[in-house]
Amino acid sequence: MTKAKKIVSRCESCVNYVFDEDCECYCCMVDLDEDEAYRSMSDSEYSCPYYRLDDEYAVVRKQN
């Protein structure tokens, strides 16, 4: 019996993926056009050009 792996979306680790208090959910703050939005939702291999890793320690590494 194999265990199913939980697939983590890349959006969850992106700087642009923030909590929106109006709709009470996490949303992408990048204004994607209709084609890009469809491609990101339907294609599992889609690589978002606006993706930036939410790295909390990037500033600390630059100081060292």
C-alpha positions in Angstrom: 0.0 0.0 0.0 1.5 3.4 -1.0 1.0 6.7 0.8 -0.4 9.6 -1.3 1.9 12.6 -1.2 0.4 16.0 -0.5 1.2 18.2 -3.4 2.1 21.7 -2.3 1.3 24.4 -4.7 4.1 26.8 -5.5 1.7 29.7 -4.9 1.7 28.9 -1.2 5.4 29.8 -1.0 5.2 33.0 -3.2 5.5 36.6 -2.0 2.5 37.5 -4.0 0.2 35.0 -2.3 -1.3 36.9 0.6 -4.4 36.8 2.8 -7.2 39.0 1.6 -9.4 40.1 4.5 -12.3 41.1 2.3 -12.9 37.6 0.9 -11.2 35.9 3.9 -9.0 33.7 1.8 -5.5 33.6 0.3 -5.2 35.2 -3.2 -2.6 36.1 -5.7 -2.0 39.8 -5.8 -0.6 39.7 -9.3 -3.0 41.0 -11.9 -3.0 37.9 -14.3 -4.7 38.2 -17.6 -7.4 35.7 -18.5 -5.0 33.3 -20.5 -2.4 33.3 -17.7 -5.0 32.6 -15.0 -6.5 29.7 -17.0 -3.0 28.2 -17.7 -1.9 28.4 -14.1 -5.1 26.6 -12.9 -5.2 23.9 -15.6 -1.6 23.1 -16.3 0.3 21.3 -13.6 3.6 22.1 -15.2 2.9 25.8 -15.6 5.8 28.0 -14.3 4.5 31.4 -13.2 6.7 34.3 -14.4 5.8 36.3 -11.3 6.8 33.7 -8.8 9.1 35.0 -6.1 10.1 32.8 -3.1 8.9 34.2 0.2 12.3 33.9 1.8 12.2 35.5 5.3 15.9 35.1 5.8 17.1 36.7 2.5 18.0 40.0 4.3 19.9 38.2 7.0 22.0 36.3 4.5 22.9 39.6 2.7 24.1 41.1 6.0 26.6 38.3 6.6 
